[in-house]
C-alpha cells in the first residue's frame, strides 16, 4: 500500500502527463466536481484522467480520490499564479520547455513511423517458432505436498507416524498449520525461485513419492513429499507466442528506425567535421583529469 506522503508526488507526476483537467463550466449533462479560480473540474474529466493512468497508479488514486483531487486543484492554482508572476518567460524555463517539446514531438514522430509500423504476422511468428523451437523450453517443474508444524519435536512425531504407514494427506489435514492442510498439504506445481530456498533444495533431492526428513525454514518445520516432476520440454507455440512477438517486433523496430534515420540523412545531408571533433579530445587531454 502506498504511503500517504507519496501521494502528492505521484499525483503531481500523473497530472503533469494529463492533457485535460480544469476547463470552463462543463455542459449541463456533466457534473461539476470542483472549481479552481474561474475554471472547473468536471466529473467526466476527473474520471478520464484516472482512466489514462497505468493500472498501478489507478489503484493508488482509487483509494485516495480526495487527495488526488486536492492535488489537481493545487496544480491549477500554482500554474495560474506562476503564469501571472511571469516565471514562464524566464530564459531557463523557456529553454527547458523547448527541449521537452522537442523530445515529445520526436517521440510522437518515431511512434508513428516506427512503433506503429512494427507489426508482425501470425505466419511470421509460427515460422520463427518452428526455426527456434529449441530456444523455447518449459522449465523443470515440481509438485509437492507438505506438513508444516511449529516444532522439531512435532515434525519428528509425524515422521514416525508416516514410517508406521499413516497417510501423508490425512496427517496434513489433521496436523499441518499451513493453509494447504485442507487439500492434504498439496502446494501445486512450482519452478525454482518460487519458494523459499531451503524448501526447494529439499524438494529437488527427492524422487517422486519420496518423503523428506525434517526441513526447517522461516515458516517452521516441514515434512515434504514430492508428488510429481515435469521434465523440461519444448514450450507450445501459444506459451512462447508473447516472447516471440516481442522479439520480432523489437527486430522490426530496429530495422525501421535504421531505415528512417538513413532516409533522413540522405534527405537533409549530414556532415561531421572530424578535425573539430578530434579537437575536443585534445582539449580534454590538455586539461587532464578532473
C-alpha positions as CSV (number, residue, x, y, z in Angstrom):
1,X,0.0,0.0,0.0
2,X,1.3,3.4,-0.9
3,X,2.4,5.8,1.9
4,X,0.2,8.9,2.1
5,X,3.3,11.0,1.9
6,X,4.0,9.7,-1.6
7,X,0.6,10.6,-3.0
8,X,1.2,14.3,-3.7
9,X,4.4,13.4,-5.6
10,X,2.6,10.7,-7.5
11,X,-0.4,12.9,-8.2
12,X,1.7,15.8,-9.5
13,X,3.7,13.5,-11.8
14,X,0.5,12.0,-13.1
15,X,-1.3,15.3,-13.6
16,X,1.7,16.6,-15.4
17,X,1.2,13.9,-18.0
18,X,-2.5,14.5,-18.5
19,X,-3.7,16.8,-21.3
20,X,-7.0,17.8,-19.9
21,X,-8.2,18.8,-16.5
22,X,-9.7,22.1,-15.4
23,X,-11.9,23.8,-18.0
24,X,-14.7,26.4,-18.4
25,X,-18.0,25.4,-16.8
26,X,-18.9,22.0,-18.1
27,X,-22.0,21.2,-20.1
28,X,-25.3,20.8,-18.4
29,X,-25.2,17.0,-18.7
30,X,-21.9,16.8,-16.8
31,X,-21.4,17.3,-13.0
32,X,-19.0,19.9,-11.5
33,X,-16.6,18.2,-9.1
34,X,-14.7,21.3,-8.1
35,X,-13.8,24.8,-9.1
36,X,-10.4,26.4,-9.1
37,X,-10.5,30.1,-9.8
38,X,-12.6,30.7,-12.9
39,X,-12.2,27.1,-14.2
40,X,-13.9,23.9,-13.3
41,X,-13.0,20.2,-12.8
42,X,-15.9,18.1,-14.1
43,X,-16.7,14.6,-13.0
44,X,-16.0,13.3,-16.5
45,X,-12.6,15.0,-16.7
46,X,-11.6,13.6,-13.4
47,X,-12.6,10.0,-14.4
48,X,-10.9,10.4,-17.8
49,X,-7.6,11.4,-16.2
50,X,-7.7,8.4,-13.8
51,X,-8.6,6.1,-16.8
52,X,-5.4,7.2,-18.6
53,X,-3.1,6.3,-15.8
54,X,-1.2,3.0,-15.6
55,X,-3.1,0.4,-13.6
56,X,-0.9,0.7,-10.5
57,X,-1.5,4.4,-10.2
58,X,-5.2,3.9,-10.8
59,X,-5.3,1.7,-7.8
60,X,-3.5,4.2,-5.7
61,X,-5.7,7.1,-6.8
62,X,-8.9,5.0,-6.4
63,X,-8.1,4.7,-2.7
64,X,-7.2,8.4,-2.4
65,X,-9.6,10.3,-4.7
66,X,-10.0,13.3,-2.4
67,X,-6.2,13.6,-2.1
68,X,-5.8,13.4,-5.8
69,X,-8.5,16.0,-6.4
70,X,-6.7,18.3,-4.0
71,X,-3.5,17.8,-6.0
72,X,-5.3,18.7,-9.2
73,X,-6.6,21.9,-7.7
74,X,-3.2,22.8,-6.2
75,X,-1.6,22.2,-9.6
76,X,-4.1,24.5,-11.3
77,X,-3.7,27.2,-8.7
78,X,0.1,27.0,-8.8
79,X,0.1,27.1,-12.6
80,X,-2.2,30.1,-12.8
81,X,-0.2,32.1,-10.2
82,X,3.1,31.1,-11.9
83,X,1.8,32.5,-15.2
84,X,0.7,35.7,-13.5
85,X,4.2,36.1,-12.0
86,X,5.8,35.8,-15.4
87,X,8.1,32.8,-14.5
88,X,7.2,31.1,-17.8
89,X,9.1,33.9,-19.6
90,X,12.3,33.1,-17.7
91,X,15.1,32.1,-20.2
92,X,15.9,28.9,-18.3
93,X,12.2,27.9,-18.2
94,X,11.8,28.6,-21.9
95,X,14.8,26.5,-22.8
96,X,13.6,23.6,-20.7
97,X,10.1,23.8,-22.2
98,X,11.5,23.9,-25.8
99,X,13.7,20.9,-25.1
100,X,10.8,18.9,-23.6
101,X,8.6,20.0,-26.6
102,X,11.3,18.8,-29.0
103,X,11.5,15.4,-27.3
104,X,7.7,15.0,-27.2
105,X,7.5,15.8,-30.9
106,X,10.3,13.4,-31.8
107,X,8.8,10.6,-29.6
108,X,5.4,11.1,-31.4
109,X,7.1,11.0,-34.8
110,X,9.0,7.9,-34.0
111,X,5.9,6.2,-32.6
112,X,4.1,6.9,-35.9
113,X,6.9,6.0,-38.2
114,X,8.4,3.1,-36.3
115,X,6.4,1.8,-33.3
116,X,3.0,1.7,-35.1
117,X,4.5,0.1,-38.2
118,X,6.5,-2.6,-36.4
119,X,3.8,-5.2,-36.8
120,X,4.4,-8.9,-37.3
121,X,2.1,-11.5,-38.8
122,X,0.9,-14.8,-37.2
123,X,2.7,-16.6,-40.1
124,X,6.0,-14.9,-39.2
125,X,5.7,-15.9,-35.6
126,X,4.9,-19.5,-36.4
127,X,7.8,-19.7,-38.8
128,X,10.1,-18.2,-36.2
129,X,8.9,-20.7,-33.6
130,X,9.5,-23.6,-35.9
131,X,13.0,-22.4,-36.6
132,X,13.9,-21.7,-33.0
133,X,11.8,-24.2,-31.1
134,X,14.8,-25.4,-29.2
135,X,15.2,-21.9,-27.6
136,X,11.7,-22.1,-26.0
137,X,11.8,-24.7,-23.3
138,X,9.5,-25.1,-20.4
139,X,11.5,-25.2,-17.1
140,X,11.7,-28.1,-14.7
141,X,8.5,-28.2,-12.6
142,X,8.0,-29.9,-9.3
143,X,4.8,-30.7,-7.4
144,X,4.9,-31.3,-3.7
145,X,2.8,-31.6,-0.6
146,X,4.0,-30.7,2.9
147,X,3.0,-30.8,6.6
148,X,4.0,-27.7,8.5
149,X,4.3,-27.6,12.3
150,X,5.8,-25.3,14.9
151,X,8.5,-27.5,16.5
152,X,11.0,-30.1,15.5
153,X,9.5,-32.5,18.1
154,X,6.1,-32.3,16.4
155,X,7.7,-32.9,13.0
156,X,9.6,-36.0,14.1
157,X,6.5,-37.4,15.6
158,X,4.9,-37.1,12.2
159,X,7.8,-38.8,10.6
160,X,7.4,-41.7,13.0
161,X,3.7,-41.9,12.1
162,X,4.5,-41.9,8.4
163,X,7.1,-44.7,8.9
164,X,4.3,-46.8,10.5
165,X,2.1,-46.4,7.5
166,X,0.0,-43.3,8.3
167,X,-1.4,-41.4,5.3
168,X,0.6,-38.3,4.4
169,X,-2.6,-36.5,3.2
170,X,-4.6,-37.3,6.3
171,X,-1.8,-36.2,8.6
172,X,-1.5,-32.9,6.6
173,X,-5.3,-32.3,7.1
174,X,-5.0,-33.1,10.9
175,X,-1.6,-31.6,11.9
176,X,-0.5,-29.0,9.4
177,X,-0.7,-25.3,10.3
178,X,-0.4,-24.2,6.7
179,X,-3.4,-23.2,4.5
180,X,-2.7,-26.2,2.3
181,X,-3.8,-28.6,5.0
182,X,-7.4,-28.6,3.6
183,X,-6.1,-30.2,0.4
184,X,-3.8,-32.7,2.0
185,X,-0.8,-30.4,2.0
186,X,-0.7,-30.0,-1.8
187,X,1.2,-26.8,-2.8
188,X,0.8,-27.4,-6.5
189,X,3.5,-27.1,-9.2
190,X,6.4,-24.7,-8.8
191,X,9.7,-24.0,-10.5
192,X,13.0,-22.9,-9.0
193,X,12.9,-19.4,-7.5
194,X,9.2,-19.5,-6.5
195,X,9.5,-21.0,-3.0
196,X,12.0,-20.4,-0.1
197,X,15.4,-21.8,-1.0
198,X,15.7,-24.5,1.8
199,X,12.3,-25.9,0.9
200,X,13.2,-26.1,-2.8
201,X,16.6,-27.6,-2.1
202,X,14.9,-30.4,-0.1
203,X,12.3,-31.0,-2.9
204,X,14.7,-31.4,-5.8
205,X,16.7,-34.0,-3.9
206,X,13.6,-36.3,-3.6
207,X,12.4,-38.9,-6.0
208,X,8.7,-38.9,-6.9
209,X,6.8,-40.4,-4.0
210,X,9.6,-40.0,-1.5
211,X,9.3,-38.0,1.8
212,X,11.9,-35.7,3.2
213,X,13.5,-35.6,6.6
214,X,12.5,-32.5,8.8
215,X,13.2,-29.3,6.9
216,X,13.5,-26.1,8.9
217,X,12.6,-22.7,7.2
218,X,11.5,-19.3,8.4
219,X,7.9,-20.6,8.5
220,X,8.5,-23.6,10.8
221,X,9.3,-27.3,10.4
222,X,8.2,-29.1,7.2
223,X,7.8,-32.7,6.1
224,X,7.8,-32.7,2.3
225,X,6.6,-35.3,-0.1
226,X,7.4,-34.9,-3.8
227,X,4.3,-36.0,-5.8
228,X,5.2,-35.2,-9.4
229,X,8.0,-33.8,-11.6
230,X,7.8,-32.5,-15.1
231,X,11.0,-32.7,-17.1
232,X,11.9,-29.6,-19.3
233,X,10.5,-29.8,-22.8
234,X,9.6,-27.5,-25.7
235,X,7.1,-24.9,-24.9
236,X,3.9,-24.8,-27.1
237,X,3.6,-22.0,-29.6
238,X,0.8,-20.5,-27.5
239,X,3.1,-20.3,-24.5
240,X,6.0,-19.0,-26.5
241,X,3.9,-16.5,-28.6
242,X,4.2,-13.4,-26.4
243,X,8.0,-13.7,-26.2
244,X,8.3,-14.4,-30.0
245,X,6.1,-11.4,-30.8
246,X,8.1,-9.2,-28.6
247,X,11.4,-10.4,-30.1
248,X,10.2,-10.0,-33.7
249,X,8.7,-6.5,-33.0
250,X,12.0,-5.5,-31.4
251,X,13.9,-6.5,-34.5
252,X,11.4,-4.9,-36.8
253,X,11.6,-1.6,-34.8
254,X,15.4,-1.7,-35.1
255,X,15.2,-2.1,-38.9
256,X,12.5,0.6,-39.3
257,X,14.4,3.0,-37.1
258,X,17.7,2.5,-39.0
259,X,15.9,2.8,-42.4
260,X,14.2,6.0,-41.2
261,X,17.5,7.5,-40.0
262,X,19.3,6.7,-43.2
263,X,16.5,8.1,-45.3
264,X,16.6,11.4,-43.3
265,X,20.3,11.6,-43.5
266,X,20.0,11.3,-47.3
267,X,17.2,13.8,-47.5
268,X,18.8,16.5,-45.4
269,X,22.5,15.7,-45.7
270,X,24.8,15.1,-42.8
271,X,28.5,16.2,-42.3
272,X,30.7,15.5,-39.4
273,X,33.9,17.6,-39.3
274,X,36.4,15.0,-37.9
275,X,39.1,17.5,-37.1
276,X,36.8,19.6,-34.9
277,X,35.6,16.5,-33.2
278,X,39.1,15.4,-32.6
279,X,40.0,18.8,-31.1
280,X,37.5,18.1,-28.3
281,X,39.6,15.1,-27.3
282,X,42.7,17.2,-27.4
283,X,41.2,19.8,-25.2
284,X,40.3,17.1,-22.6
285,X,43.8,15.7,-22.6
286,X,45.3,19.2,-22.1
287,X,43.1,19.8,-19.1
288,X,44.0,16.5,-17.6
289,X,41.9,14.5,-15.1
290,X,39.4,16.5,-13.1
